[in-house]
Amino acid sequence: MRTFAFIAAAAALGILTAWGAWSGPSKTTPTRGETAKAPPCRRIVSLAPSLTETLFALGLGDRVVGVTRYCDYPEAARDKPKIGGYADPNYEAILETQPDVVFLLDLHEVADAKLRQLGLQTKILEADSVAAILAAIDEIGDRCGKTEESALLRARIQRTLDAVGDKAVSLKARPRVLVVVGGTLGPDGGEVFAAGPGTYLDEVLELAGGRNALKQTPVAYPRLSTESILNLRPDVILDLSAEHTQKVAGDAMARWSKLAATQAVASGNVFLVDGDAATVPGPRVAELAARFAQILAGAAARSRP
């Protein structure tokens, strides 16, 4: 299950700790991860699925010479040489690609330091918010000579986000929503990971017209038991935890049916969302916001007397 594997990798990097997976702007200096003089951008390595998606969206796919094993979108990314995982990059494999630049996220502090010790050029970007995603598009465009393409991509994403936000403003009531990103509920309980306040998914949810059923938590993506979910009383549950084939979807809905005491389950407002797209904070953020908005509008209609 790719989504849960990505969450596990995130945990290994420490982004499920008390300060959170996407906890806000980096506190480090702007020059971290980048030397004064930038070399050509002909051979690129990406250490995150979101950055890989951005590179391909900007027409830089032919320059990408290495990606993580989690980078499988777009389809062409699957054929690129693999240089390890999100949390466990293979430095020897990276060196073999002879990159001009390695793009990383601000959570890759250890990898950044190691790569620079090896004499490689790195560029750290952020993906902790919608604004950071848009800024990363601009920065990659600037670094790789794709400023026109990055401006067009950013404008297209912004138009969709603005349209989603404008519609959400008119909503009379904002449902309490639980956004599940991993884990499994079984016949005897189980637990799931859910997106807490201040995360990228929380921001998208608010933009689309929902309210996070989770209030402030010390962990950005806390583990929730069946009892915890019942106590949260969500009106809507968005399950992003699986690539929902027909069988997997059926099994997931059967598990959620065990929580019939919740308003979300009782009213039929449990929705399975493509976790692959939803858990990668990249160019598809506008599509995700639009999908959330569509679901919440349907849920509101379903719950209306």
Contacts in CASP RR format, 6 or more apart in sequence:
PFRMAT RR
TARGET T0000
AUTHOR 0000-0000-0000
METHOD contacts of the structure
MODEL  1
MRTFAFIAAAAALGILTAWGAWSGPSKTTPTRGETAKAPPCRRIVSLAPS
LTETLFALGLGDRVVGVTRYCDYPEAARDKPKIGGYADPNYEAILETQPD
VVFLLDLHEVADAKLRQLGLQTKILEADSVAAILAAIDEIGDRCGKTEES
ALLRARIQRTLDAVGDKAVSLKARPRVLVVVGGTLGPDGGEVFAAGPGTY
LDEVLELAGGRNALKQTPVAYPRLSTESILNLRPDVILDLSAEHTQKVAG
DAMARWSKLAATQAVASGNVFLVDGDAATVPGPRVAELAARFAQILAGAA
ARSRP
1 241 0 8 1.000
1 242 0 8 1.000
1 243 0 8 1.000
2 70 0 8 1.000
2 72 0 8 1.000
2 243 0 8 1.000
2 276 0 8 1.000
3 181 0 8 1.000
3 182 0 8 1.000
3 240 0 8 1.000
3 241 0 8 1.000
3 242 0 8 1.000
3 243 0 8 1.000
3 275 0 8 1.000
3 276 0 8 1.000
3 278 0 8 1.000
3 279 0 8 1.000
4 182 0 8 1.000
4 183 0 8 1.000
4 241 0 8 1.000
4 242 0 8 1.000
5 70 0 8 1.000
6 49 0 8 1.000
6 70 0 8 1.000
6 86 0 8 1.000
6 279 0 8 1.000
6 280 0 8 1.000
7 16 0 8 1.000
7 181 0 8 1.000
7 182 0 8 1.000
7 183 0 8 1.000
7 193 0 8 1.000
7 221 0 8 1.000
7 279 0 8 1.000
9 70 0 8 1.000
9 85 0 8 1.000
9 86 0 8 1.000
9 87 0 8 1.000
9 88 0 8 1.000
10 16 0 8 1.000
10 21 0 8 1.000
10 86 0 8 1.000
10 87 0 8 1.000
10 221 0 8 1.000
12 87 0 8 1.000
12 88 0 8 1.000
13 86 0 8 1.000
13 87 0 8 1.000
13 107 0 8 1.000
13 108 0 8 1.000
14 107 0 8 1.000
15 21 0 8 1.000
15 22 0 8 1.000
15 107 0 8 1.000
15 220 0 8 1.000
16 193 0 8 1.000
16 219 0 8 1.000
16 220 0 8 1.000
16 221 0 8 1.000
17 219 0 8 1.000
18 218 0 8 1.000
18 219 0 8 1.000
19 220 0 8 1.000
20 199 0 8 1.000
20 219 0 8 1.000
20 220 0 8 1.000
20 221 0 8 1.000
21 128 0 8 1.000
21 199 0 8 1.000
21 200 0 8 1.000
21 220 0 8 1.000
21 221 0 8 1.000
22 127 0 8 1.000
22 128 0 8 1.000
22 129 0 8 1.000
22 198 0 8 1.000
22 199 0 8 1.000
22 200 0 8 1.000
22 220 0 8 1.000
22 281 0 8 1.000
23 128 0 8 1.000
23 198 0 8 1.000
23 220 0 8 1.000
24 126 0 8 1.000
24 128 0 8 1.000
24 129 0 8 1.000
24 132 0 8 1.000
24 198 0 8 1.000
25 126 0 8 1.000
25 128 0 8 1.000
25 132 0 8 1.000
26 32 0 8 1.000
26 106 0 8 1.000
26 124 0 8 1.000
26 126 0 8 1.000
28 106 0 8 1.000
32 112 0 8 1.000
32 124 0 8 1.000
33 104 0 8 1.000
33 112 0 8 1.000
33 116 0 8 1.000
33 122 0 8 1.000
33 123 0 8 1.000
33 124 0 8 1.000
34 121 0 8 1.000
34 122 0 8 1.000
34 123 0 8 1.000
34 124 0 8 1.000
35 116 0 8 1.000
35 121 0 8 1.000
38 101 0 8 1.000
38 121 0 8 1.000
38 143 0 8 1.000
39 100 0 8 1.000
39 101 0 8 1.000
39 121 0 8 1.000
40 100 0 8 1.000
41 63 0 8 1.000
41 100 0 8 1.000
41 101 0 8 1.000
41 143 0 8 1.000
41 144 0 8 1.000
41 145 0 8 1.000
42 63 0 8 1.000
42 100 0 8 1.000
43 63 0 8 1.000
43 65 0 8 1.000
43 97 0 8 1.000
43 98 0 8 1.000
43 99 0 8 1.000
43 100 0 8 1.000
43 101 0 8 1.000
44 55 0 8 1.000
44 60 0 8 1.000
44 63 0 8 1.000
44 64 0 8 1.000
44 65 0 8 1.000
44 66 0 8 1.000
44 99 0 8 1.000
44 100 0 8 1.000
44 101 0 8 1.000
44 102 0 8 1.000
44 103 0 8 1.000
44 144 0 8 1.000
45 64 0 8 1.000
45 65 0 8 1.000
45 66 0 8 1.000
45 67 0 8 1.000
45 83 0 8 1.000
45 94 0 8 1.000
45 97 0 8 1.000
45 99 0 8 1.000
45 101 0 8 1.000
45 102 0 8 1.000
45 103 0 8 1.000
46 52 0 8 1.000
46 55 0 8 1.000
46 64 0 8 1.000
46 66 0 8 1.000
46 67 0 8 1.000
46 68 0 8 1.000
46 71 0 8 1.000
46 102 0 8 1.000
46 103 0 8 1.000
47 68 0 8 1.000
47 83 0 8 1.000
47 85 0 8 1.000
47 86 0 8 1.000
47 89 0 8 1.000
47 102 0 8 1.000
47 103 0 8 1.000
47 104 0 8 1.000
47 105 0 8 1.000
47 108 0 8 1.000
47 111 0 8 1.000
48 68 0 8 1.000
48 71 0 8 1.000
48 86 0 8 1.000
48 103 0 8 1.000
48 104 0 8 1.000
48 105 0 8 1.000
48 108 0 8 1.000
48 127 0 8 1.000
49 68 0 8 1.000
49 70 0 8 1.000
49 71 0 8 1.000
49 72 0 8 1.000
49 73 0 8 1.000
49 86 0 8 1.000
49 280 0 8 1.000
50 105 0 8 1.000
50 127 0 8 1.000
50 133 0 8 1.000
50 136 0 8 1.000
50 280 0 8 1.000
50 281 0 8 1.000
50 282 0 8 1.000
51 103 0 8 1.000
51 104 0 8 1.000
51 105 0 8 1.000
51 125 0 8 1.000
51 127 0 8 1.000
51 136 0 8 1.000
51 140 0 8 1.000
52 64 0 8 1.000
52 67 0 8 1.000
52 68 0 8 1.000
52 71 0 8 1.000
52 73 0 8 1.000
52 77 0 8 1.000
53 71 0 8 1.000
53 73 0 8 1.000
53 74 0 8 1.000
53 77 0 8 1.000
53 280 0 8 1.000
53 282 0 8 1.000
53 283 0 8 1.000
53 284 0 8 1.000
54 136 0 8 1.000
54 137 0 8 1.000
54 140 0 8 1.000
54 282 0 8 1.000
54 283 0 8 1.000
55 61 0 8 1.000
55 63 0 8 1.000
55 64 0 8 1.000
55 103 0 8 1.000
55 140 0 8 1.000
55 144 0 8 1.000
56 64 0 8 1.000
56 74 0 8 1.000
56 76 0 8 1.000
56 77 0 8 1.000
57 137 0 8 1.000
57 153 0 8 1.000
57 283 0 8 1.000
58 137 0 8 1.000
58 140 0 8 1.000
58 141 0 8 1.000
58 144 0 8 1.000
58 146 0 8 1.000
58 149 0 8 1.000
58 150 0 8 1.000
58 153 0 8 1.000
59 146 0 8 1.000
59 149 0 8 1.000
60 140 0 8 1.000
60 144 0 8 1.000
60 146 0 8 1.000
61 76 0 8 1.000
61 77 0 8 1.000
63 144 0 8 1.000
64 77 0 8 1.000
64 80 0 8 1.000
65 80 0 8 1.000
65 81 0 8 1.000
65 97 0 8 1.000
65 98 0 8 1.000
65 99 0 8 1.000
66 80 0 8 1.000
66 81 0 8 1.000
66 82 0 8 1.000
66 83 0 8 1.000
66 94 0 8 1.000
66 97 0 8 1.000
66 99 0 8 1.000
67 77 0 8 1.000
67 80 0 8 1.000
67 81 0 8 1.000
67 82 0 8 1.000
67 83 0 8 1.000
68 82 0 8 1.000
68 83 0 8 1.000
68 84 0 8 1.000
68 85 0 8 1.000
68 86 0 8 1.000
68 89 0 8 1.000
69 82 0 8 1.000
69 84 0 8 1.000
69 85 0 8 1.000
70 85 0 8 1.000
70 86 0 8 1.000
71 77 0 8 1.000
71 78 0 8 1.000
71 80 0 8 1.000
72 78 0 8 1.000
72 276 0 8 1.000
73 276 0 8 1.000
73 277 0 8 1.000
73 280 0 8 1.000
81 93 0 8 1.000
81 97 0 8 1.000
82 93 0 8 1.000
83 89 0 8 1.000
83 90 0 8 1.000
83 93 0 8 1.000
83 94 0 8 1.000
83 97 0 8 1.000
84 90 0 8 1.000
84 93 0 8 1.000
89 111 0 8 1.000
91 114 0 8 1.000
91 115 0 8 1.000
91 118 0 8 1.000
94 102 0 8 1.000
94 115 0 8 1.000
94 120 0 8 1.000
95 118 0 8 1.000
95 120 0 8 1.000
99 120 0 8 1.000
99 121 0 8 1.000
100 121 0 8 1.000
101 121 0 8 1.000
101 122 0 8 1.000
101 123 0 8 1.000
101 143 0 8 1.000
102 115 0 8 1.000
102 120 0 8 1.000
102 121 0 8 1.000
102 122 0 8 1.000
102 123 0 8 1.000
103 122 0 8 1.000
103 123 0 8 1.000
103 125 0 8 1.000
103 140 0 8 1.000
104 111 0 8 1.000
104 112 0 8 1.000
104 115 0 8 1.000
104 122 0 8 1.000
104 123 0 8 1.000
104 124 0 8 1.000
104 125 0 8 1.000
105 124 0 8 1.000
105 125 0 8 1.000
105 126 0 8 1.000
105 127 0 8 1.000
106 124 0 8 1.000
106 125 0 8 1.000
106 126 0 8 1.000
106 128 0 8 1.000
108 124 0 8 1.000
112 122 0 8 1.000
112 124 0 8 1.000
115 122 0 8 1.000
116 122 0 8 1.000
123 139 0 8 1.000
123 143 0 8 1.000
125 132 0 8 1.000
125 135 0 8 1.000
125 136 0 8 1.000
125 139 0 8 1.000
125 140 0 8 1.000
126 132 0 8 1.000
126 135 0 8 1.000
126 136 0 8 1.000
127 133 0 8 1.000
127 136 0 8 1.000
127 200 0 8 1.000
127 281 0 8 1.000
127 282 0 8 1.000
128 200 0 8 1.000
128 281 0 8 1.000
129 200 0 8 1.000
129 203 0 8 1.000
130 161 0 8 1.000
130 200 0 8 1.000
130 203 0 8 1.000
130 204 0 8 1.000
130 207 0 8 1.000
130 285 0 8 1.000
132 281 0 8 1.000
133 157 0 8 1.000
133 200 0 8 1.000
133 281 0 8 1.000
133 282 0 8 1.000
133 283 0 8 1.000
133 285 0 8 1.000
134 154 0 8 1.000
134 157 0 8 1.000
134 158 0 8 1.000
136 282 0 8 1.000
137 150 0 8 1.000
137 153 0 8 1.000
137 154 0 8 1.000
137 157 0 8 1.000
137 283 0 8 1.000
138 147 0 8 1.000
138 150 0 8 1.000
138 151 0 8 1.000
138 154 0 8 1.000
140 146 0 8 1.000
140 150 0 8 1.000
141 147 0 8 1.000
141 149 0 8 1.000
141 150 0 8 1.000
142 150 0 8 1.000
153 283 0 8 1.000
156 286 0 8 1.000
157 283 0 8 1.000
157 285 0 8 1.000
157 286 0 8 1.000
158 286 0 8 1.000
160 286 0 8 1.000
160 287 0 8 1.000
160 289 0 8 1.000
160 290 0 8 1.000
161 207 0 8 1.000
161 285 0 8 1.000
161 286 0 8 1.000
161 289 0 8 1.000
163 290 0 8 1.000
164 207 0 8 1.000
164 208 0 8 1.000
164 286 0 8 1.000
164 289 0 8 1.000
164 290 0 8 1.000
164 292 0 8 1.000
164 293 0 8 1.000
165 207 0 8 1.000
165 208 0 8 1.000
165 209 0 8 1.000
165 289 0 8 1.000
165 293 0 8 1.000
167 293 0 8 1.000
167 297 0 8 1.000
168 207 0 8 1.000
168 208 0 8 1.000
168 209 0 8 1.000
168 210 0 8 1.000
168 293 0 8 1.000
171 209 0 8 1.000
171 296 0 8 1.000
171 300 0 8 1.000
173 300 0 8 1.000
174 209 0 8 1.000
174 210 0 8 1.000
174 211 0 8 1.000
175 210 0 8 1.000
175 211 0 8 1.000
175 234 0 8 1.000
175 235 0 8 1.000
175 236 0 8 1.000
175 269 0 8 1.000
175 296 0 8 1.000
175 299 0 8 1.000
175 300 0 8 1.000
175 303 0 8 1.000
176 210 0 8 1.000
176 211 0 8 1.000
176 212 0 8 1.000
176 213 0 8 1.000
176 232 0 8 1.000
176 233 0 8 1.000
176 234 0 8 1.000
176 235 0 8 1.000
176 236 0 8 1.000
177 205 0 8 1.000
177 210 0 8 1.000
177 211 0 8 1.000
177 212 0 8 1.000
177 213 0 8 1.000
177 234 0 8 1.000
177 235 0 8 1.000
177 236 0 8 1.000
177 237 0 8 1.000
177 238 0 8 1.000
177 296 0 8 1.000
178 194 0 8 1.000
178 212 0 8 1.000
178 213 0 8 1.000
178 214 0 8 1.000
178 224 0 8 1.000
178 229 0 8 1.000
178 232 0 8 1.000
178 234 0 8 1.000
178 236 0 8 1.000
178 237 0 8 1.000
178 238 0 8 1.000
178 264 0 8 1.000
179 194 0 8 1.000
179 195 0 8 1.000
179 196 0 8 1.000
179 201 0 8 1.000
179 202 0 8 1.000
179 205 0 8 1.000
179 212 0 8 1.000
179 238 0 8 1.000
179 240 0 8 1.000
180 192 0 8 1.000
180 193 0 8 1.000
180 194 0 8 1.000
180 195 0 8 1.000
180 237 0 8 1.000
180 238 0 8 1.000
180 239 0 8 1.000
180 240 0 8 1.000
180 241 0 8 1.000
181 192 0 8 1.000
181 193 0 8 1.000
181 194 0 8 1.000
181 195 0 8 1.000
181 201 0 8 1.000
181 221 0 8 1.000
181 240 0 8 1.000
181 241 0 8 1.000
181 275 0 8 1.000
181 278 0 8 1.000
181 279 0 8 1.000
182 192 0 8 1.000
182 193 0 8 1.000
182 240 0 8 1.000
182 241 0 8 1.000
182 242 0 8 1.000
183 190 0 8 1.000
183 191 0 8 1.000
183 192 0 8 1.000
183 193 0 8 1.000
183 241 0 8 1.000
184 190 0 8 1.000
184 191 0 8 1.000
184 192 0 8 1.000
184 241 0 8 1.000
184 255 0 8 1.000
185 191 0 8 1.000
185 192 0 8 1.000
185 226 0 8 1.000
185 255 0 8 1.000
185 256 0 8 1.000
185 258 0 8 1.000
185 259 0 8 1.000
186 255 0 8 1.000
186 258 0 8 1.000
187 258 0 8 1.000
189 225 0 8 1.000
189 226 0 8 1.000
189 258 0 8 1.000
190 225 0 8 1.000
190 226 0 8 1.000
191 223 0 8 1.000
191 224 0 8 1.000
191 225 0 8 1.000
191 226 0 8 1.000
192 223 0 8 1.000
192 224 0 8 1.000
192 229 0 8 1.000
192 241 0 8 1.000
193 221 0 8 1.000
193 222 0 8 1.000
193 223 0 8 1.000
193 224 0 8 1.000
193 241 0 8 1.000
194 214 0 8 1.000
194 221 0 8 1.000
194 222 0 8 1.000
194 224 0 8 1.000
195 201 0 8 1.000
195 202 0 8 1.000
195 205 0 8 1.000
195 212 0 8 1.000
195 214 0 8 1.000
195 220 0 8 1.000
195 221 0 8 1.000
196 202 0 8 1.000
196 212 0 8 1.000
196 214 0 8 1.000
196 217 0 8 1.000
196 220 0 8 1.000
196 221 0 8 1.000
196 222 0 8 1.000
197 212 0 8 1.000
197 214 0 8 1.000
197 215 0 8 1.000
197 216 0 8 1.000
197 217 0 8 1.000
198 220 0 8 1.000
199 220 0 8 1.000
199 221 0 8 1.000
200 281 0 8 1.000
201 240 0 8 1.000
201 278 0 8 1.000
201 279 0 8 1.000
202 212 0 8 1.000
204 285 0 8 1.000
204 288 0 8 1.000
204 289 0 8 1.000
204 292 0 8 1.000
205 211 0 8 1.000
205 212 0 8 1.000
205 238 0 8 1.000
205 292 0 8 1.000
206 212 0 8 1.000
207 289 0 8 1.000
207 292 0 8 1.000
208 289 0 8 1.000
208 290 0 8 1.000
208 292 0 8 1.000
208 293 0 8 1.000
208 296 0 8 1.000
209 292 0 8 1.000
209 293 0 8 1.000
209 296 0 8 1.000
210 236 0 8 1.000
210 292 0 8 1.000
210 296 0 8 1.000
213 232 0 8 1.000
213 233 0 8 1.000
213 234 0 8 1.000
213 235 0 8 1.000
214 222 0 8 1.000
214 232 0 8 1.000
224 232 0 8 1.000
226 258 0 8 1.000
226 259 0 8 1.000
229 259 0 8 1.000
229 262 0 8 1.000
230 259 0 8 1.000
230 261 0 8 1.000
230 262 0 8 1.000
233 262 0 8 1.000
233 263 0 8 1.000
234 262 0 8 1.000
234 263 0 8 1.000
234 264 0 8 1.000
235 263 0 8 1.000
235 264 0 8 1.000
235 267 0 8 1.000
235 269 0 8 1.000
235 299 0 8 1.000
235 303 0 8 1.000
236 264 0 8 1.000
236 269 0 8 1.000
236 270 0 8 1.000
236 271 0 8 1.000
236 295 0 8 1.000
236 296 0 8 1.000
236 299 0 8 1.000
237 256 0 8 1.000
237 262 0 8 1.000
237 264 0 8 1.000
237 265 0 8 1.000
237 269 0 8 1.000
237 270 0 8 1.000
237 271 0 8 1.000
238 271 0 8 1.000
238 273 0 8 1.000
238 292 0 8 1.000
238 295 0 8 1.000
239 252 0 8 1.000
239 256 0 8 1.000
239 270 0 8 1.000
239 271 0 8 1.000
239 272 0 8 1.000
239 273 0 8 1.000
240 273 0 8 1.000
240 274 0 8 1.000
240 275 0 8 1.000
240 278 0 8 1.000
240 279 0 8 1.000
241 252 0 8 1.000
241 275 0 8 1.000
242 248 0 8 1.000
242 249 0 8 1.000
242 252 0 8 1.000
242 272 0 8 1.000
242 275 0 8 1.000
243 274 0 8 1.000
243 275 0 8 1.000
243 276 0 8 1.000
244 252 0 8 1.000
244 272 0 8 1.000
244 274 0 8 1.000
249 272 0 8 1.000
252 272 0 8 1.000
253 270 0 8 1.000
253 272 0 8 1.000
256 265 0 8 1.000
256 270 0 8 1.000
257 265 0 8 1.000
259 265 0 8 1.000
260 266 0 8 1.000
263 269 0 8 1.000
264 270 0 8 1.000
267 299 0 8 1.000
267 302 0 8 1.000
267 303 0 8 1.000
268 302 0 8 1.000
269 299 0 8 1.000
269 302 0 8 1.000
269 303 0 8 1.000
271 295 0 8 1.000
271 299 0 8 1.000
273 288 0 8 1.000
273 291 0 8 1.000
273 292 0 8 1.000
273 295 0 8 1.000
277 284 0 8 1.000
277 287 0 8 1.000
277 288 0 8 1.000
278 288 0 8 1.000
278 291 0 8 1.000
END
